[in-house]
Amino acid sequence: MLPLGFLFIILQALAQTPEPPSLQLVQPQGQAAPPPVITLQDALDRAKKLDTQYQLAITDAAVAREDRFQARSSLLPTVTHTTQYLGTQGNGVAPSGRFVTNDGVHVYRSWGIAHQDLTANTFLQTTYRRAQAAEALANARVEIAQRGLAVTVTRNYYALVTSQRKYATAQQGLQQAQRFLQITQQQEQSGQVARSDVVKAQIQYEQQRQGFQEAMLGMESARLNLAVLLFPELNENFTVIDDLDSARTLPPFPDIQSMAARENPDIRAAQAALRQAGFDVRGARNASLPSLAIDANYGIEANKFAMRSVIAAAPQYGPLPNLGYYIVGNFTLPIFDWGTRQSRIRQAQARQQQAQVELTHTQRQVLGNLYLFYNEALTARAAVDVLRRASDLATESLRLINLRYQAGESTALEVVDAQRTLVDTRNAYDDAQSRYRVALATLQTVTGGF
């Protein structure tokens, strides 16, 4: 162990150590415009425009909407037009040339074609209804992404609010420690306290200054994290609204339970995926049924591109009308394909079974999360009330202990302990308020807004 005299010299040197320069953090350059005031709703709106996962879900929903439109259009007849010229090598004798498929050396075709497929999928609208289920699935995933993004933004938003409060608390704690150090130094000079009180005050002041620097770092880190979510170009020139004291009331559990049953997007997504798999099974089975394709053609197929012309193979009839129509019906009956259709049915049934398993798992998971998130919100709400009272008591305790110390009725150790207790309880109270806001946002991923 060190001799008492040597230990006293070390403590005296610590008390007389000059203050190091204040910490200067490196920050990105902000814009010259006045800083915008951003509310939580503003932050959510800004983040939706920049978040890649949410924008990907929006894109998938837009693609699914167009797929549904295309599937509906595929049920209706299509009309096209085609124009062809067939130039056949002549043989010098027959007017139709060398190819028996043509009736002349020159053949012109100009047809308007109306086409319609008549299958089991057409009558039952299987493809269209599958596209509707896929669109519902994509829309549910958009809402899932939106609610997840709301939790992320809420956590980062109130992390900045809390860090600003902690910065103010650390600044106040530093001022109190500095004031207490000055009091002890004055009382030491007047012979009222021992040198050890000054040393304790000096140590407390150094610790509070380190805590102040850490709080400043935490505030800047939280600001950077939120800026990444909100701005297309990194910019710290903004302010947020401290509304932690105006948190919403937690609804009763029966109301929460009914909202979760109506508004949960995870269950809707799982149900839509199951419907989509069911239509896949139906479509695979419909491939075993016969189909009919009808083409109605109207136009000309003649040796001249004209309304009337002489047929090269029968010139004795003179000019004849070229305009006309013909209809082609193509009936297809599947017979044998080495088991390919049955294999596709089994594949679709396997995916349907997996979708059913995922639906039941999602229902259990949502129910478990409902209880878990609600209990977390209850606990966070209770912690806010308890720590609010503790913060008020710590403030009053420090005031009374300071008065007692100045009257010579308490020790420096009690003052230092009261200062630390005040800082800790205020920080804990701020953390509890932020925790409650995040718990509400997390609960709303299950229930929707309330």
RAMO-V521714 format. One record per pair of residues at least 24 apart in sequence whose ideal C-beta (glycine too) atoms are under 6 Angstrom apart, sorted by the first residue. I is the first residue (numbers start at 1). J is the second residue. If there is no record, write none. Layout:
I;J + I;J
This chain:
11;199 + 15;198 + 15;199 + 15;202 + 23;213 + 25;220 + 28;234 + 28;236 + 30;235 + 30;236 + 30;237 + 31;235 + 31;237 + 35;237 + 35;238 + 35;239 + 36;238 + 37;239 + 38;238 + 38;240 + 39;241 + 40;157 + 43;153 + 43;157 + 43;230 + 44;150 + 44;153 + 46;230 + 47;149 + 47;153 + 47;229 + 51;149 + 53;145 + 54;145 + 54;149 + 57;141 + 57;142 + 57;145 + 60;138 + 61;138 + 61;139 + 61;142 + 64;134 + 64;135 + 64;138 + 65;135 + 67;131 + 68;131 + 68;132 + 68;135 + 71;127 + 71;128 + 71;131 + 72;128 + 75;122 + 77;114 + 77;116 + 78;115 + 79;114 + 80;113 + 81;112 + 82;111 + 83;110 + 84;109 + 95;312 + 95;313 + 96;313 + 103;313 + 104;303 + 104;312 + 106;303 + 108;302 + 108;305 + 109;301 + 110;299 + 110;300 + 111;297 + 111;299 + 112;298 + 112;299 + 113;295 + 113;297 + 114;296 + 115;295 + 116;294 + 117;293 + 118;292 + 119;291 + 120;286 + 120;289 + 121;283 + 121;286 + 126;279 + 126;282 + 126;283 + 129;279 + 130;276 + 130;279 + 133;272 + 133;275 + 133;276 + 134;276 + 136;272 + 137;269 + 137;272 + 137;273 + 140;265 + 140;268 + 140;269 + 141;269 + 143;265 + 144;265 + 147;445 + 150;441 + 151;441 + 151;442 + 154;438 + 154;441 + 155;438 + 156;225 + 156;226 + 158;434 + 158;437 + 159;222 + 160;222 + 160;223 + 160;226 + 160;240 + 161;240 + 161;242 + 161;244 + 162;430 + 162;434 + 163;218 + 163;219 + 163;222 + 164;219 + 165;430 + 166;215 + 166;427 + 167;215 + 167;216 + 167;219 + 169;423 + 169;426 + 170;211 + 170;212 + 170;215 + 173;208 + 173;423 + 174;208 + 174;209 + 174;212 + 176;419 + 177;204 + 177;205 + 177;208 + 178;205 + 180;415 + 181;205 + 197;412 + 200;412 + 200;416 + 204;416 + 244;433 + 247;436 + 250;377 + 250;381 + 251;450 + 256;374 + 256;447 + 259;447 + 259;448 + 260;370 + 260;446 + 260;447 + 263;448 + 264;366 + 264;446 + 266;362 + 266;366 + 267;362 + 267;366 + 270;358 + 270;359 + 270;362 + 273;355 + 274;355 + 274;356 + 274;359 + 277;351 + 277;352 + 277;355 + 278;352 + 280;348 + 281;348 + 281;349 + 281;352 + 284;344 + 284;345 + 284;348 + 285;345 + 287;341 + 288;334 + 288;341 + 290;333 + 291;332 + 292;331 + 293;330 + 294;329 + 295;328 + 296;327 + 297;326 + 298;325 + 369;446 + 370;446 + 373;442 + 373;443 + 376;439 + 377;439 + 377;440 + 377;443 + 380;435 + 380;436 + 380;439 + 381;436 + 383;432 + 384;432 + 384;433 + 384;436 + 387;428 + 387;429 + 387;432 + 388;429 + 390;425 + 391;425 + 391;426 + 391;429 + 394;421 + 394;422 + 394;425 + 398;422
